[in-house]
Amino acid sequence: MRRWKGESPTSAPVWLSSASRSELLAKLAEVESERAQFLKHLTDEQLEAPIVYRTLNGQEYRNKLADLVRHLVNHSTYHRGQVATQLRQLGTAPPSTDFIQYRRQTA
């Protein structure tokens, strides 16, 4: 969200390293709400506009906001795969992480 808003944080949030499960869930809900409000008011022109930002190591990049939004979806898929692999390595069958499966179960 910070990058989408044109900010460039220089480090991970302080709360990340010591938050409890309940604090992490509260932060996730806060981020989800902030993201929903941000996306709700975007125009096509804003989605196509370039965002200039720096990564945590200081490298500068310029990407369209639309590409950054797509990246978020793609990157979350990557992490779901990592979690599934870790669960298999522990001898546990991971749950399905397919979006369509989720929608079918929650419809």
Secondary structure, 3 states (H helix, E strand, C coil): CCCCCCCCCCCCCHHHHCCCHHHHHHHHHHHHHHHHHHHHCCCHHHHHCEEEEECCCCCEEEEEHHHHHHHHHHHHHHHHHHHHHHHHHCCCCCCCCCHHHHHHHHC
